[in-house]
Amino acid sequence: MPKKIFPNSFLGIEPEYSKYKTSKFIIIPVPHEVSTSYGKGTKNGPAAILEASKQVETFDLELHQETYQKVGIFTHPNVKLSKLKATTYKVLKDKKIPIILGGEHSISSVAVNAAKARYPRLSVLQFDAHADLRNEYEGNKNSHACAMRRVLEICPAVQVGIRNISEEEWKFAQESGQINKIHLAQKLEETEKIVTQLHDHVYITFDVDVLDPAIMPSTGTPEPGGLLWYEALDILREVIRLKRVVGMDFVELAPIKGLIAPDFTVAKLIYRSIGYLSR
């Protein structure tokens, strides 16, 4: 028998498990798009993820649990970028875990700022096809192409799945020492090394273009040769097991009309991540 869907919540879950007060996880949609430089549509990402999530089976086959019943998941109304820092900080202060849905990658540094204020010994784990280390792009220092350069001004970061980097970014990485924390997709290190480079408190930013375009075509800047589903899960599972992950974002989904598999993939990835965090 099909489950009853409550349309205003992630997974379409019933109000009993989706109240702010009793939920451990807070879904924060941020449909922000200003600086996308190739394909457009990331502003539609949050809505597509929420819609697809209603079709995700709530019993997690890997974890053998109805995760949402164990922890509760509240879905916040859409948040503007100007309100994201305050919203994220409140969620953290309330001892909950923010799960932010982008929108373009430039939103990440705003959320990281809030997390750093709460957890001074914070580090960031970035899943991405691109280094995002430009100081500015097309005259904009807050471009999605500068997302991690802005993050590094806040706290240390480890970068995973990278397979596209400009000469400017390469020089910066070499001169700053960040090159030692860049794990290229084609030479991906054992997860153990990635974990050792992170502090105890970790914020994860997951740009969906880290995934191979074969399973993630719905993104504005696709790159061949990315991670596949189980490779991404293996890293997430181990990092979440060994570190305290205090927040996550999932960015750069640009939905393609009539192609729903990528939207569903991201929705299920989020639910699986919540499952790992619930343990």
Secondary structure as the mmCIF struct_conf table of DSSP 4:
data_model
#
loop_
_struct_conf.conf_type_id
_struct_conf.id
_struct_conf.beg_label_comp_id
_struct_conf.beg_label_asym_id
_struct_conf.beg_label_seq_id
_struct_conf.end_label_comp_id
_struct_conf.end_label_asym_id
_struct_conf.end_label_seq_id
HELX_LH_PP_P HELX_LH_PP_P1 PRO A 2 LYS A 4
TURN_TY1_P TURN_TY1_P1 PRO A 7 ASN A 8
BEND BEND1 SER A 9 SER A 9
HELX_RH_3T_P HELX_RH_3T_P1 PHE A 10 GLY A 12
HELX_RH_3T_P HELX_RH_3T_P2 PRO A 15 TYR A 17
TURN_TY1_P TURN_TY1_P2 TYR A 20 THR A 22
BEND BEND2 LYS A 24 LYS A 24
STRN STRN1 PHE A 25 VAL A 30
BEND BEND3 VAL A 34 VAL A 34
BEND BEND4 TYR A 38 GLY A 39
HELX_RH_3T_P HELX_RH_3T_P3 THR A 42 ASN A 44
HELX_RH_AL_P HELX_RH_AL_P1 GLY A 45 SER A 53
TURN_TY1_P TURN_TY1_P3 LYS A 54 GLN A 55
BEND BEND5 VAL A 56 VAL A 56
BEND BEND6 THR A 58 THR A 58
STRN STRN2 PHE A 59 ASP A 60
TURN_TY1_P TURN_TY1_P4 LEU A 61 HIS A 64
STRN STRN3 GLN A 65 GLU A 66
HELX_RH_AL_P HELX_RH_AL_P2 THR A 67 VAL A 71
STRN STRN4 ILE A 73 THR A 75
HELX_LH_PP_P HELX_LH_PP_P2 HIS A 76 ASN A 78
HELX_RH_AL_P HELX_RH_AL_P3 LEU A 81 LYS A 93
TURN_TY1_P TURN_TY1_P5 ASP A 94 LYS A 95
STRN STRN5 ILE A 97 GLY A 102
BEND BEND7 GLY A 103 GLU A 104
HELX_RH_3T_P HELX_RH_3T_P4 HIS A 105 ILE A 107
HELX_RH_AL_P HELX_RH_AL_P4 SER A 108 ARG A 118
TURN_TY1_P TURN_TY1_P6 PRO A 120 ARG A 121
STRN STRN6 LEU A 122 PHE A 127
BEND BEND8 ALA A 129 ALA A 129
STRN STRN7 HIS A 130 HIS A 130
BEND BEND9 ASN A 135 ASN A 135
STRN STRN8 TYR A 137 TYR A 137
TURN_TY1_P TURN_TY1_P7 GLU A 138 GLY A 139
STRN STRN9 ASN A 140 ASN A 140
TURN_TY1_P TURN_TY1_P8 LYS A 141 ASN A 142
BEND BEND10 SER A 143 SER A 143
HELX_RH_3T_P HELX_RH_3T_P5 HIS A 144 CYS A 146
HELX_RH_AL_P HELX_RH_AL_P5 ALA A 147 LEU A 152
TURN_TY1_P TURN_TY1_P9 GLU A 153 ILE A 154
BEND BEND11 CYS A 155 CYS A 155
STRN STRN10 ALA A 157 ILE A 162
STRN STRN11 ASN A 164 ASN A 164
HELX_RH_AL_P HELX_RH_AL_P6 GLU A 167 SER A 176
BEND BEND12 GLY A 177 GLY A 177
HELX_RH_3T_P HELX_RH_3T_P6 GLN A 178 LYS A 181
STRN STRN12 ILE A 182 LEU A 184
HELX_RH_3T_P HELX_RH_3T_P7 ALA A 185 LYS A 187
HELX_LH_PP_P HELX_LH_PP_P3 LEU A 188 GLU A 190
HELX_RH_AL_P HELX_RH_AL_P7 THR A 191 THR A 196
TURN_TY1_P TURN_TY1_P10 GLN A 197 GLN A 197
BEND BEND13 LEU A 198 LEU A 198
BEND BEND14 ASP A 200 ASP A 200
STRN STRN13 HIS A 201 ASP A 207
HELX_RH_3T_P HELX_RH_3T_P8 VAL A 208 VAL A 210
STRN STRN14 LEU A 211 LEU A 211
TURN_TY1_P TURN_TY1_P11 PRO A 213 ILE A 215
STRN STRN15 THR A 219 THR A 219
BEND BEND15 GLY A 220 THR A 221
BEND BEND16 PRO A 224 GLY A 225
STRN STRN16 LEU A 227 LEU A 227
HELX_RH_AL_P HELX_RH_AL_P8 TRP A 229 LEU A 242
BEND BEND17 LYS A 243 LYS A 243
STRN STRN17 ARG A 244 VAL A 251
STRN STRN18 LEU A 253 LEU A 253
STRN STRN19 ILE A 256 ILE A 256
TURN_TY1_P TURN_TY1_P12 LYS A 257 GLY A 258
STRN STRN20 LEU A 259 LEU A 259
HELX_RH_AL_P HELX_RH_AL_P9 ALA A 261 SER A 278
#
